[in-house]
Amino acid sequence: MLDAEANQIAYLLDLHCIAIYNGLNCIETQIRKKGSWLLFYGFSWRRISSIPPLQCDRNRWRSHR
């Protein structure tokens, strides 16, 4: 649910339209850029964290003597 709200706010602020950044001052431009990167990091983290960890067989990694 939080993801949907974040995406909606980003869309309403036009974070996806770089051409709009030309009319803004430098602080607002940087805030919008950081917001879009934070959305990207959150999306990437959710994708990575949904992958199950690798299961290693302990017998397979035993050294043979």
Secondary structure, DSSP 8 states (H G I E B T S, - for coil): -HHHHHHHHHHHTTTT-GGGGGGS-HHHHHHHHHHHHHHHHHHHHHHHHTS------TTTT----
